[in-house]
Amino acid sequence: MDLEARKTEFIREFLKLQSEEAIARLEKVLKKEKKLSGNKDIQPMTVQEFNNRIDQSMKDSSEGKLTDADDLIADIDKWS
């Protein structure tokens, strides 16, 4: 059985569940798995990359290329 067929079968079985406890346990497993699999793609920066980011941030700040936190929050509030 290929991955897509397995996922489809899992969803069908999940939809049949009537136990809140079983669903809560599966939600925990899913959250944990997402957290673990999401961290695989993250690579630490080198010191040089870190210093370059700092330099760029300082340059952006001196050139006024910043967004005020209140403006950002106002923009986010418009999303919904």
C-alpha positions as CSV (number, residue, x, y, z in Angstrom):
1,M,0.0,0.0,0.0
2,D,1.5,3.4,-1.0
3,L,1.7,6.4,1.3
4,E,-1.4,8.2,-0.1
5,A,-3.5,5.1,0.3
6,R,-2.3,4.6,3.8
7,K,-3.1,8.2,4.7
8,T,-6.6,7.9,3.2
9,E,-7.2,4.7,5.1
10,F,-6.0,6.4,8.3
11,I,-8.4,9.3,7.8
12,R,-11.3,7.0,7.2
13,E,-10.6,5.2,10.5
14,F,-10.0,8.4,12.3
15,L,-13.4,9.7,11.2
16,K,-15.0,6.6,12.7
17,L,-13.6,7.3,16.1
18,Q,-16.1,8.3,18.8
19,S,-13.7,8.5,21.8
20,E,-12.6,12.0,22.8
21,E,-9.7,10.5,24.6
22,A,-8.4,8.6,21.5
23,I,-8.7,11.7,19.4
24,A,-6.8,13.7,22.0
25,R,-4.0,11.1,22.1
26,L,-3.8,11.2,18.3
27,E,-3.6,15.0,18.3
28,K,-0.7,14.8,20.7
29,V,1.1,12.3,18.6
30,L,0.5,14.5,15.5
31,K,1.8,17.7,17.2
32,K,4.9,15.9,18.5
33,E,5.6,14.5,15.0
34,K,5.2,17.8,13.4
35,K,7.5,19.4,15.9
36,L,10.1,16.7,15.4
37,S,9.9,16.6,11.6
38,G,10.0,20.4,11.4
39,N,13.3,20.6,13.1
40,K,15.1,18.4,10.6
41,D,15.3,21.3,8.1
42,I,16.8,23.8,10.5
43,Q,20.5,24.3,10.3
44,P,22.5,26.5,12.6
45,M,24.1,29.7,11.2
46,T,27.8,30.1,11.0
47,V,29.3,32.9,13.0
48,Q,29.9,34.7,9.7
49,E,26.3,34.4,8.6
50,F,25.2,35.6,12.0
51,N,27.5,38.6,11.8
52,N,26.3,39.4,8.3
53,R,22.7,39.3,9.5
54,I,23.6,41.7,12.3
55,D,25.3,44.0,9.9
56,Q,22.3,44.0,7.5
57,S,20.0,44.7,10.4
58,M,22.0,47.6,11.6
59,K,22.1,49.0,8.0
60,D,18.3,48.6,7.6
61,S,17.8,50.4,10.9
62,S,20.0,53.3,9.9
63,E,18.2,53.6,6.6
64,G,14.8,53.5,8.3
65,K,13.7,50.2,6.8
66,L,11.8,49.1,9.9
67,T,8.2,48.4,10.7
68,D,6.9,49.8,13.9
69,A,5.4,47.0,16.1
70,D,2.1,48.8,16.5
71,D,1.8,49.1,12.7
72,L,2.6,45.4,12.3
73,I,-0.1,44.5,14.8
74,A,-2.6,46.7,13.0
75,D,-1.8,45.0,9.7
76,I,-2.1,41.6,11.2
77,D,-5.5,42.5,12.7
78,K,-6.7,43.3,9.1
79,W,-5.9,39.7,8.0
80,S,-9.0,38.2,9.6
